[in-house]
Amino acid sequence: MTPENIVSCNKNDFHIHTSISPCASPEASVASYIEAAHKLNFSKVGFCNHFWDELIRREEMYYYEPLTTSCLLAIKDEIPGKDELNIFVGCEAEMILDNSVTLMPEHAHLFDYALIPTTHFNIKDVCIASSVKKPAEVGKLMVERFIAAATSELSKVIRTAICHPFMPYGFFEVGDEILSGITDSEYEYCFSTAAGLGIPVEVNGRVFQVKQLEMDPSTGFPYQFLRIMTIARECGCKIYPGSDSHHADNLTHLHGNRLFDRFADACNITFSELL
C-alpha cells in the first residue's frame, strides 16, 4: 500500500512549517498541508513557523529578521473560512543563550500556542555558545534548557510545549554519547517537572529520519529516543506527535506510514492532543 492509502491512528499534528520559515520548502503552502491533512483524516493541524519577536532586538537575529508577529499571523488569510479541519496558528520561538524565549508576553495572546525548542544547537552563539563542544557539556545544557522551558513564565499566558526534546542538533555525530551520558535520574527530573506543570513534550519527526544514532534492531528506531520517551511516559508527561514538516510530503510520509503509531507502540505511549 502507498502512504496515501494508509490512515494514521493519530488525528493531529501541531508542528508544521510553511514556506514562511526559511528552512521550509517554497512549496510548503497552507493549502498543500490542508489537502494532505484531509487525506490523512486529520481533525486538527497547527502551523508553527520559526519566530523571533520584534520586541526583542539582537544583532544575531539576522536569520529571523522577517519572522515577526505580523508575518506569522498573515497565514490566517490563507486558512479557509469553513473547513471540517480545526486549524491553529502557533509559533516556534527560540530558546537562546540566556535561556530566555523569543516570544514576549505582550504578543503571546495573538497565537494559539507556542512550541519551545531547547536544542537548536546548530545555531552557534545564538542558541549555544561556540565554546560548548564536549558531549558532557552539551548534555548538561540540554537538561538545563529543558527545565528552563518547562518552568517558563510564558506558560501562564499561552499554551506551551517542548518540541523535539533532547534532539542533538549540531552534534548528531556524538549524539549517542550525549544522550547516554544523561542519566535516567536526570531525565526523570526533567519529565517529572514538565508533567507536574502540565507542559506537553513532543515525539518529533526527526526521530525517524536521523541516521547517526544507534538503532534498536527490533523496532528500527533510535535506542536513546525509545529510552527517553519511555521515561517521559513513566513520569506522566503528556506526549504529542509533531512531524516538524517542512513540506506536505513530510506530513504524508510520517503519518501515512504510521511511524508515530509504531513508535508509540514501542514505548507504550498514548498520544495526547496539544489543543
KEZA-458660 format. One line per field, with one value per atom (N, C-alpha, C): z, x, y; residue number from 0; atom name. Coordinates in steps of 0.1 Angstrom, whole numbers, plus 2048, in hexadecimal, padded with zeros to 3 digits. Each point is the difference from the previous one (the first is absolute). Layout:
REM KEZA-458660
Z: [Z;...]
X: [X;...]
Y: [Y;...]
resi: [NUM;...]
name: [CA;...]
END
This chain:
REM KEZA-458660
Z: [800;800;800;7F9;800;80C;805;80B;7FF;7F4;7FE;803;801;803;80E;808;80E;809;809;809;80E;805;80D;80B;80B;80C;806;7FE;805;7F7;806;7F9;800;805;800;7FF;7FC;800;802;80A;803;7FE;7F9;7FC;7F1;7FA;7F1;7FC;7F7;7FB;7F2;7FD;7F3;7FA;7F4;7F9;806;80A;808;807;805;806;7F5;801;7F6;7FD;80A;7FF;7F9;7FE;7F9;7F1;7FA;7F1;7FB;7F5;7FB;7FC;7FF;7FC;80D;80C;80C;803;7F9;801;80A;805;809;7F9;7F3;7F8;7FF;7FD;7FE;80D;80B;80D;803;7FD;803;7F7;7F4;7F7;805;805;806;80C;809;80C;7FE;7F6;7FD;7FB;7F8;7FC;80B;80A;80C;80B;7FC;809;80E;7FF;80C;805;80D;805;804;802;804;7FA;7FC;7FC;806;803;805;7F7;7FB;7F9;809;800;80B;7FA;7FB;7FA;80A;7FC;808;803;80C;804;809;7FE;809;801;80C;803;7FC;7F9;7FC;80C;80C;80C;806;7FB;805;7F5;801;7F5;804;7F8;802;7F3;801;7F3;7F9;808;7FA;7FA;7FF;7FC;7F1;7F8;7F2;7F9;804;7FA;802;80B;804;7FC;7FA;7FE;7FA;7F6;7FB;808;80A;807;80C;7FD;80A;803;809;804;7F4;7F9;7F4;7F5;7FE;7F6;803;80C;804;800;804;801;7F2;7F7;7F2;7FA;804;7FA;804;809;804;7F3;7F8;7F4;7F6;801;7F7;805;80C;806;7FC;7FA;7FC;80B;7FD;80A;805;7F8;804;7FC;80A;7FE;80C;7FE;80B;808;7FA;807;809;80D;809;7FE;7FD;7FD;80A;804;80A;7FB;806;7FC;80C;801;80B;7FC;808;7FC;807;7FA;806;804;80C;805;806;7FC;804;80F;805;80D;7FE;805;7FC;80C;7FE;809;80F;803;80E;805;7F8;804;7FF;7FA;7FD;7F3;7FE;7F4;7F8;7F3;7F7;7FD;80A;7FF;80C;7FE;80B;805;80D;805;7F9;7FC;7FA;7F2;7FA;7F3;801;80C;801;7FD;805;7FE;7F2;7F7;7F1;7FA;807;7FA;808;7FA;806;80A;7FD;808;7FC;809;7FC;803;7F7;802;804;809;805;7FC;7F7;7FD;809;807;809;7FB;7F4;7FB;7F2;7FC;7F3;801;803;803;7F3;7F4;7F4;7FD;808;7FE;80B;7FC;80A;804;80C;806;800;7FD;802;80A;7FD;809;808;7FD;807;7FE;80B;7FE;7F8;7F8;7F7;808;80D;809;805;7FF;806;7F5;802;7F6;805;80D;805;802;7FD;802;80E;80A;80E;802;7FA;801;7F9;7F4;7F8;808;806;807;80C;807;80C;7FB;7F5;7FB;7FC;7FA;7FC;80C;80B;80C;806;800;805;7F7;7F3;7F7;801;802;801;80C;80B;80D;7FE;7F9;7FE;7F7;7F6;7F8;808;807;808;80A;806;80A;7FB;7F3;7FA;804;803;804;7F4;7F4;7F4;802;807;801;808;807;807;7F7;7F4;7F6;7F3;7FE;7F3;802;7F8;801;7FA;808;7FB;800;7F8;800;7FC;803;7FD;7F4;7F5;7F4;7FE;7F9;7FE;80C;80C;80C;7FE;804;800;7F2;7F6;7F2;7FF;7FD;800;7F4;7FC;7F4;801;7F6;800;805;806;807;7FD;7F4;7FD;800;7FC;7FF;80E;80A;80E;808;7F9;806;80A;7FD;80A;80C;7FF;80C;808;7FA;808;807;7F9;806;80A;7FD;80A;80D;7FE;80C;809;7FC;808;808;80D;808;800;803;802;80A;80A;80B;7FB;7F7;7FA;7F7;7F8;7F7;809;80A;809;806;804;806;7F5;7F4;7F5;7FE;7FE;7FC;80B;80C;80C;802;7FD;801;7F6;7F3;7F6;803;804;804;80B;80A;80B;7FD;7F6;7FB;7F4;7FB;7F5;7F3;7FE;7F4;7F7;7F5;7F7;7F9;7FC;7F9;7F3;7F7;7F2;7FC;7F9;7F8;7F2;7FD;7F4;7F4;7F4;7F4;7FD;805;7FD;806;80A;806;7F6;7F6;7F6;7F4;800;7F5;803;80C;804;7FE;7FA;7FD;808;807;808;80D;805;80D;7FE;80B;800;800;7F8;7FE;808;806;807;7F5;7FF;7F4;800;80B;801;7FB;801;7FC;7F4;7FE;7F6;804;80D;805;808;802;808;80E;805;80D;80B;7FF;80A;801;7F4;801;805;7FD;807;80F;805;80E;805;7F9;805;801;7F5;800;809;803;809;80E;804;80D;801;7F5;800;803;7F9;803;80E;806;80E;80A;7FC;809;7FF;7F7;7FF;7F6;7F7;7F7;7F6;7FC;7F4;7F4;7F6;7F5;7F3;7F7;7F3;7F5;7F4;7F4;7F9;7FC;7F8;7F4;7F4;7F5;7FD;804;7FC;7F1;7F9;7F1;7FB;7F5;7F8;7F2;7FD;7F3;803;7F9;802;7FF;7F7;7FE;80D;809;80C;809;800;808;7FC;7F3;7FA;803;7FF;802;80E;80A;80E;806;7FC;806;7F7;7F3;7F7;802;803;803;80F;807;80E;809;7FD;808;80E;802;80E;807;7FA;806;805;7F7;803;80B;800;80B;80D;800;80C;805;7F7;805;806;7FB;805;80E;803;80D;809;7FB;807;804;7F6;801;7FB;806;7FB;7FD;7F4;7FD;805;804;805;7F5;800;7F7;807;7F8;806;803;7F6;802;7FE]
X: [808;7F8;809;7FB;808;7FC;808;7FD;7F2;7FC;7F3;7F4;803;7F5;7FF;80A;800;7FC;7F7;7FC;806;807;806;7F5;804;7F7;800;80B;800;7F8;7FA;7F7;804;80C;805;80F;804;80E;801;808;801;80E;808;80E;802;7FA;800;806;80A;806;7FB;7FC;7FD;80C;7FF;80B;804;7F9;804;80D;802;80D;80A;80C;80A;805;7FF;805;7F5;7F4;7F6;800;7FA;7FF;7F7;804;7F8;7F2;7FE;7F3;7F8;805;7F9;7F5;7F5;7F5;7F6;7F8;7F5;7F6;7FD;7F7;805;80D;805;800;802;7FF;7F1;7F7;7F2;7FB;805;7FC;806;80C;806;7F9;7FD;7F9;7F3;7F8;7F3;802;80B;802;804;806;804;7F5;7F4;7F5;803;808;803;7F4;800;7F6;806;80D;807;80E;803;80E;804;80D;805;80C;7FF;80B;809;80D;809;80D;801;80D;80A;80C;80B;7FC;804;7FC;80A;802;808;7F8;7FB;7F8;807;7F9;807;802;7FA;803;80E;806;80D;80A;807;80A;80E;806;80E;807;80D;808;7FF;7FF;801;7F3;7F6;7F3;7FE;80B;7FF;7F8;801;7F9;7F1;7FC;7F2;7FA;808;7FC;7F1;7FD;7F2;7F5;804;7F7;7FA;7F8;7FA;7F2;7F9;7F3;7F6;801;7F7;802;80D;804;7F9;802;7FA;7F1;7FA;7F1;7FA;808;7FA;7FB;805;7FB;7F1;7FB;7F2;7F7;805;7F9;7FF;809;800;7F7;7FB;7F8;7F2;7FA;7F2;7F6;7F6;7F7;7F8;7FC;7F9;807;804;807;7FD;7FE;7FE;80D;80B;80D;801;804;803;80E;802;80D;804;80D;805;80D;803;80D;808;80B;80A;80D;80A;80D;80A;80C;80B;80A;800;808;80D;80C;80D;802;808;806;80E;805;80D;80A;80B;80C;7FC;7F8;7FD;7F4;7FC;7F4;7F3;800;7F3;7FA;7F4;7F8;7FD;801;7FE;7F1;7F8;7F2;7FD;7FB;7FD;7F1;7FE;7F2;7F6;805;7F7;7FA;807;7FC;7FB;802;7FD;7F1;7F7;7F2;7FB;809;7FC;801;807;802;7F8;7FC;7F9;808;80D;809;80F;809;80E;808;809;809;80D;807;80D;80B;808;80B;80C;805;80B;80D;801;80D;803;7FD;805;80F;808;80E;808;7F9;807;801;7F9;801;809;80D;80B;7FF;803;801;7F2;7F6;7F2;7F8;801;7FA;80A;80C;80B;80D;807;80E;809;808;808;80B;802;80A;7FB;7F3;7FA;802;808;803;800;804;801;7F2;7FF;7F3;7FA;808;7FB;7FA;807;7FC;7F2;7FF;7F4;7F4;803;7F5;7FC;809;7FD;7F7;804;7F8;7F2;7FF;7F3;7F6;805;7F8;7FC;80A;7FE;7F5;801;7F7;7F2;7FF;7F3;7F9;807;7F9;7FC;809;7FC;7F3;7FF;7F4;7F4;801;7F5;7FB;809;7FC;7FE;800;7FF;7F3;802;7F4;7F6;804;7F7;7F4;802;7F5;7F4;803;7F5;7F7;805;7F8;7FD;806;7FD;803;7FA;802;80E;809;80E;802;80A;804;80F;807;80E;801;805;801;80E;801;80C;809;7FB;809;80C;80C;80C;805;7FB;805;80D;80B;80D;804;7F8;804;80E;807;80E;80A;7FB;809;7FC;7FA;7FB;80B;80C;80B;804;7FD;802;7F3;7F5;7F3;7FE;804;7FF;808;80C;808;7F9;7FB;7F9;7F4;7F7;7F4;801;80A;803;806;807;807;7F6;7F4;7F5;7FA;800;7FC;7F0;7FB;7F2;7FA;808;7FB;7FF;809;7FF;7F4;7FE;7F4;7F3;800;7F4;7FE;80B;7FE;7FA;805;7FA;7F1;7FD;7F3;7F6;804;7F8;7FC;80A;7FD;7F6;802;7F6;7F2;800;7F3;7F9;807;7FA;7FB;805;7FC;7F6;7FE;7F7;805;80D;807;802;7F9;802;80E;804;80C;7FD;809;7FE;808;7FA;807;802;80C;803;803;7FB;802;80F;809;80E;805;7F9;803;801;7F7;7FF;809;808;808;80F;803;80E;807;80C;807;80C;805;80C;7FF;7F4;7FE;7FF;803;7FF;7F1;7FC;7F3;7FD;7F4;7FC;7FB;807;7FD;7F2;7F9;7F3;7F5;803;7F6;805;80D;805;801;7FD;800;80D;804;80C;7FE;80A;7FF;7FE;808;800;7F2;7F9;7F3;7F5;802;7F7;801;80C;803;7FA;803;7FC;7F1;7F9;7F1;7F9;806;7FB;800;80B;801;7F6;7FE;7F6;7F2;7FD;7F3;7FF;80B;7FF;7FF;805;7FF;7F2;7F8;7F2;7FF;80A;7FF;7F5;7FA;7F8;809;7FE;809;7F8;805;7F9;809;7FB;808;801;80D;803;809;7FB;808;80B;7FF;80A;801;7F5;800;804;808;804;7FB;7F8;7F9;7F4;7F6;7F4;803;80A;804;805;807;804;7F5;7F5;7F5;7FA;7FE;7FB;808;80D;809;800;802;802;7F3;7F5;7F3;7FA;801;7FB;806;80D;807;7FF;7F8;7FE;80C;80A;80C;7FE;7F7;7FD;7F9;7F7;7F8;809;80A;809;809;805;809;7F8;7F4;7F7;7FE;7FE;7FE;80D;80C;80C;803;7FB;802;7F3;7F6;7F3;7FA;801;7FB;7F2;7F8;7F3;801;800;802;7F4;804;7F6;7FF;7F5;7FE;806;807;806;7F6;7F6;7F5;7F3]
Y: [7F4;80C;80D;80A;80C;808;80A;808;807;803;807;7F7;7F3;7F7;7FB;805;7FC;80C;7FE;80A;7FE;80B;7FF;7FF;7FA;801;80E;807;80E;809;809;809;80F;802;80E;802;80B;804;80F;804;80E;806;7F8;805;800;80A;801;80D;800;80D;802;80D;804;807;804;807;80D;804;80C;7FD;7F4;7FC;7FF;806;7FF;7F2;7F7;7F3;7F7;805;7F7;802;7F6;800;80C;806;80B;7FB;7F3;7FA;7FD;803;7FC;80A;7FF;809;7FB;809;7FC;7F7;803;7F8;7F2;7FE;7F3;7F7;807;7F8;7FD;809;7FD;7F4;800;7F5;7F3;800;7F4;7FB;80A;7FD;7FA;804;7FA;7F1;7FE;7F2;7F7;806;7F8;7FF;806;800;807;80B;807;808;803;809;80E;801;80C;801;80C;803;80E;801;80D;805;80C;805;808;7FC;805;803;80D;804;806;800;806;80E;805;80D;807;80D;808;80D;803;80B;80D;809;80C;80A;7FC;808;7FC;7F6;7FB;803;80A;804;7FB;7F8;7FB;800;802;800;7F3;7F5;7F3;7FA;809;7FB;801;801;802;7F5;7F4;7F5;802;806;801;80D;809;80E;801;7F7;802;7F8;7F9;7F7;807;80A;808;7FC;806;7FD;801;80B;802;7F6;7FD;7F6;7F2;7FB;7F3;800;80B;801;802;804;802;7F3;7F5;7F3;7FE;807;7FF;803;809;804;7F5;7F6;7F4;7F5;801;7F5;801;7F6;800;804;808;805;7F4;7F6;7F5;7F3;7F8;7F4;7F7;7F3;7F7;7FD;804;7FF;80C;7FE;80A;805;80D;805;80B;7FE;809;806;80C;807;802;7FA;802;806;7FE;805;7F7;7FF;7F9;80B;804;80B;7FA;806;7FA;802;7F6;802;803;80B;805;7FF;807;7FE;802;80A;802;7F9;7F6;7F7;807;80C;807;7FB;803;7FC;80C;7FF;80C;802;800;804;808;80C;809;7FD;801;7FF;809;80C;809;7FB;7F7;7FA;7F2;7FA;7F2;7FD;809;7FD;800;805;800;7F2;7F7;7F3;7F6;7F5;7F5;7F8;7FF;7F9;803;7FC;802;7F4;7FC;7F5;806;7FA;804;7F6;803;7F7;802;7F6;802;7FC;7FA;7FB;804;80C;804;804;7F6;802;801;7FF;803;80F;808;80E;806;800;803;80F;802;80E;807;7F9;804;7F7;7F3;7F7;7F8;800;7FA;807;802;806;7F7;806;7F8;7F8;805;7F9;7F3;7FE;7F3;7F5;7F7;7F6;7F2;7FE;7F2;7FA;7F3;7FA;802;7FF;801;80F;809;80E;802;7FA;802;7F9;7F4;7F9;808;806;809;80B;807;80B;7FC;7F4;7FB;7FF;7FA;7FF;80E;809;80E;807;7FE;807;7FA;7F3;7F9;806;800;806;80E;808;80E;801;7F7;801;7FB;7F6;7FA;80A;808;80A;80E;802;80D;807;80D;808;801;7FD;801;7F7;7F5;7F6;806;80C;806;808;803;809;7F9;7F4;7F9;7F1;7F8;7F2;7FD;7FB;7FD;7F1;7FC;7F2;800;7F5;7FF;7F7;806;7F8;7FA;7F5;7F8;7FF;7FC;800;7F7;805;7F8;7FC;806;7FE;807;7F9;806;807;80A;808;806;7FF;805;7F6;7F5;7F7;7F1;7FE;7F3;7F5;804;7F6;7FB;807;7FB;7FF;7FF;800;7F5;7F4;7F5;803;805;803;80A;80A;80B;7FA;7F9;7FC;7F5;7F7;7F5;805;80C;806;807;802;806;7F4;801;7F4;7FF;7F4;7FF;809;803;809;80E;804;80E;801;7F5;800;800;7F9;7FF;80E;807;80D;80A;7FF;808;7FD;7F4;7FC;801;7FE;801;80F;809;80E;804;7FC;803;7FB;7F3;7FA;807;804;807;80E;806;80D;7FF;7F4;7FF;804;7FF;804;7F4;7FF;7F4;800;7F4;7FE;7F9;801;7FC;7F4;7F7;7F6;806;804;808;7F7;804;7F8;7FE;808;7FD;7F3;7FB;7F4;7F4;802;7F5;803;80B;803;801;802;801;7F2;800;7F4;7FE;80A;7FF;7F9;7FD;7FA;7F1;7F9;7F1;7FD;7F6;7FC;7F3;800;7F3;7F7;7F4;7F7;7FB;7FF;7FB;809;80D;80A;809;801;809;80F;803;80D;802;80D;803;7FB;7F8;7FB;80A;80B;80A;807;802;807;7F7;7F3;7F6;801;801;801;80D;80B;80D;802;7FC;801;7F6;7F5;7F6;806;807;807;80B;807;80B;7FB;7F4;7FA;7FC;7FA;7FB;80B;80C;80C;807;7FB;805;80C;802;80B;7FE;80B;800;801;7F7;7FE;802;808;802;7FE;7FC;7FE;80E;802;80C;7FD;801;7FB;809;80D;80A;801;7FF;7FF;80D;7FF;80C;7FF;7F6;7FE;7F7;801;7F8;7F1;7FD;7F2;7FA;808;7FB;7FC;808;7FC;7F3;7FF;7F4;7F3;802;7F5;7FB;80A;7FC;7FA;807;7FB;7F5;801;7F6;7F2;800;7F3;7FC;808;7FD;7FE;809;7FF;805;80A;804;7F5;7F9;7F6;7F4;7FD;7F5;803;80D;804;800;805;800;7F2;7F7;7F2;7FB;804;7FB;805;80C;807;7FF;7F9;7FF;80E;808;80E;801;808;804;80F;804;80E;809;80C;80A;80B;807;80C;80C;808;80C;80A;801;80A;7F8]
resi: [0;0;0;1;1;1;2;2;2;3;3;3;4;4;4;5;5;5;6;6;6;7;7;7;8;8;8;9;9;9;10;10;10;11;11;11;12;12;12;13;13;13;14;14;14;15;15;15;16;16;16;17;17;17;18;18;18;19;19;19;20;20;20;21;21;21;22;22;22;23;23;23;24;24;24;25;25;25;26;26;26;27;27;27;28;28;28;29;29;29;30;30;30;31;31;31;32;32;32;33;33;33;34;34;34;35;35;35;36;36;36;37;37;37;38;38;38;39;39;39;40;40;40;41;41;41;42;42;42;43;43;43;44;44;44;45;45;45;46;46;46;47;47;47;48;48;48;49;49;49;50;50;50;51;51;51;52;52;52;53;53;53;54;54;54;55;55;55;56;56;56;57;57;57;58;58;58;59;59;59;60;60;60;61;61;61;62;62;62;63;63;63;64;64;64;65;65;65;66;66;66;67;67;67;68;68;68;69;69;69;70;70;70;71;71;71;72;72;72;73;73;73;74;74;74;75;75;75;76;76;76;77;77;77;78;78;78;79;79;79;80;80;80;81;81;81;82;82;82;83;83;83;84;84;84;85;85;85;86;86;86;87;87;87;88;88;88;89;89;89;90;90;90;91;91;91;92;92;92;93;93;93;94;94;94;95;95;95;96;96;96;97;97;97;98;98;98;99;99;99;100;100;100;101;101;101;102;102;102;103;103;103;104;104;104;105;105;105;106;106;106;107;107;107;108;108;108;109;109;109;110;110;110;111;111;111;112;112;112;113;113;113;114;114;114;115;115;115;116;116;116;117;117;117;118;118;118;119;119;119;120;120;120;121;121;121;122;122;122;123;123;123;124;124;124;125;125;125;126;126;126;127;127;127;128;128;128;129;129;129;130;130;130;131;131;131;132;132;132;133;133;133;134;134;134;135;135;135;136;136;136;137;137;137;138;138;138;139;139;139;140;140;140;141;141;141;142;142;142;143;143;143;144;144;144;145;145;145;146;146;146;147;147;147;148;148;148;149;149;149;150;150;150;151;151;151;152;152;152;153;153;153;154;154;154;155;155;155;156;156;156;157;157;157;158;158;158;159;159;159;160;160;160;161;161;161;162;162;162;163;163;163;164;164;164;165;165;165;166;166;166;167;167;167;168;168;168;169;169;169;170;170;170;171;171;171;172;172;172;173;173;173;174;174;174;175;175;175;176;176;176;177;177;177;178;178;178;179;179;179;180;180;180;181;181;181;182;182;182;183;183;183;184;184;184;185;185;185;186;186;186;187;187;187;188;188;188;189;189;189;190;190;190;191;191;191;192;192;192;193;193;193;194;194;194;195;195;195;196;196;196;197;197;197;198;198;198;199;199;199;200;200;200;201;201;201;202;202;202;203;203;203;204;204;204;205;205;205;206;206;206;207;207;207;208;208;208;209;209;209;210;210;210;211;211;211;212;212;212;213;213;213;214;214;214;215;215;215;216;216;216;217;217;217;218;218;218;219;219;219;220;220;220;221;221;221;222;222;222;223;223;223;224;224;224;225;225;225;226;226;226;227;227;227;228;228;228;229;229;229;230;230;230;231;231;231;232;232;232;233;233;233;234;234;234;235;235;235;236;236;236;237;237;237;238;238;238;239;239;239;240;240;240;241;241;241;242;242;242;243;243;243;244;244;244;245;245;245;246;246;246;247;247;247;248;248;248;249;249;249;250;250;250;251;251;251;252;252;252;253;253;253;254;254;254;255;255;255;256;256;256;257;257;257;258;258;258;259;259;259;260;260;260;261;261;261;262;262;262;263;263;263;264;264;264;265;265;265;266;266;266;267;267;267;268;268;268;269;269;269;270;270;270;271;271;271;272;272;272;273;273;273;274;274;274]
name: [N;CA;C;N;CA;C;N;CA;C;N;CA;C;N;CA;C;N;CA;C;N;CA;C;N;CA;C;N;CA;C;N;CA;C;N;CA;C;N;CA;C;N;CA;C;N;CA;C;N;CA;C;N;CA;C;N;CA;C;N;CA;C;N;CA;C;N;CA;C;N;CA;C;N;CA;C;N;CA;C;N;CA;C;N;CA;C;N;CA;C;N;CA;C;N;CA;C;N;CA;C;N;CA;C;N;CA;C;N;CA;C;N;CA;C;N;CA;C;N;CA;C;N;CA;C;N;CA;C;N;CA;C;N;CA;C;N;CA;C;N;CA;C;N;CA;C;N;CA;C;N;CA;C;N;CA;C;N;CA;C;N;CA;C;N;CA;C;N;CA;C;N;CA;C;N;CA;C;N;CA;C;N;CA;C;N;CA;C;N;CA;C;N;CA;C;N;CA;C;N;CA;C;N;CA;C;N;CA;C;N;CA;C;N;CA;C;N;CA;C;N;CA;C;N;CA;C;N;CA;C;N;CA;C;N;CA;C;N;CA;C;N;CA;C;N;CA;C;N;CA;C;N;CA;C;N;CA;C;N;CA;C;N;CA;C;N;CA;C;N;CA;C;N;CA;C;N;CA;C;N;CA;C;N;CA;C;N;CA;C;N;CA;C;N;CA;C;N;CA;C;N;CA;C;N;CA;C;N;CA;C;N;CA;C;N;CA;C;N;CA;C;N;CA;C;N;CA;C;N;CA;C;N;CA;C;N;CA;C;N;CA;C;N;CA;C;N;CA;C;N;CA;C;N;CA;C;N;CA;C;N;CA;C;N;CA;C;N;CA;C;N;CA;C;N;CA;C;N;CA;C;N;CA;C;N;CA;C;N;CA;C;N;CA;C;N;CA;C;N;CA;C;N;CA;C;N;CA;C;N;CA;C;N;CA;C;N;CA;C;N;CA;C;N;CA;C;N;CA;C;N;CA;C;N;CA;C;N;CA;C;N;CA;C;N;CA;C;N;CA;C;N;CA;C;N;CA;C;N;CA;C;N;CA;C;N;CA;C;N;CA;C;N;CA;C;N;CA;C;N;CA;C;N;CA;C;N;CA;C;N;CA;C;N;CA;C;N;CA;C;N;CA;C;N;CA;C;N;CA;C;N;CA;C;N;CA;C;N;CA;C;N;CA;C;N;CA;C;N;CA;C;N;CA;C;N;CA;C;N;CA;C;N;CA;C;N;CA;C;N;CA;C;N;CA;C;N;CA;C;N;CA;C;N;CA;C;N;CA;C;N;CA;C;N;CA;C;N;CA;C;N;CA;C;N;CA;C;N;CA;C;N;CA;C;N;CA;C;N;CA;C;N;CA;C;N;CA;C;N;CA;C;N;CA;C;N;CA;C;N;CA;C;N;CA;C;N;CA;C;N;CA;C;N;CA;C;N;CA;C;N;CA;C;N;CA;C;N;CA;C;N;CA;C;N;CA;C;N;CA;C;N;CA;C;N;CA;C;N;CA;C;N;CA;C;N;CA;C;N;CA;C;N;CA;C;N;CA;C;N;CA;C;N;CA;C;N;CA;C;N;CA;C;N;CA;C;N;CA;C;N;CA;C;N;CA;C;N;CA;C;N;CA;C;N;CA;C;N;CA;C;N;CA;C;N;CA;C;N;CA;C;N;CA;C;N;CA;C;N;CA;C;N;CA;C;N;CA;C;N;CA;C;N;CA;C;N;CA;C;N;CA;C;N;CA;C;N;CA;C;N;CA;C;N;CA;C;N;CA;C;N;CA;C;N;CA;C;N;CA;C;N;CA;C;N;CA;C;N;CA;C;N;CA;C;N;CA;C;N;CA;C;N;CA;C;N;CA;C;N;CA;C;N;CA;C;N;CA;C;N;CA;C;N;CA;C;N;CA;C;N;CA;C;N;CA;C;N;CA;C;N;CA;C;N;CA;C;N;CA;C;N;CA;C;N;CA;C;N;CA;C;N;CA;C;N;CA;C;N;CA;C;N;CA;C;N;CA;C;N;CA;C;N;CA;C;N;CA;C;N;CA;C;N;CA;C;N;CA;C;N;CA;C;N;CA;C;N;CA;C;N;CA;C;N;CA;C;N;CA;C;N;CA;C;N;CA;C;N;CA;C;N;CA;C;N;CA;C;N;CA;C]
END
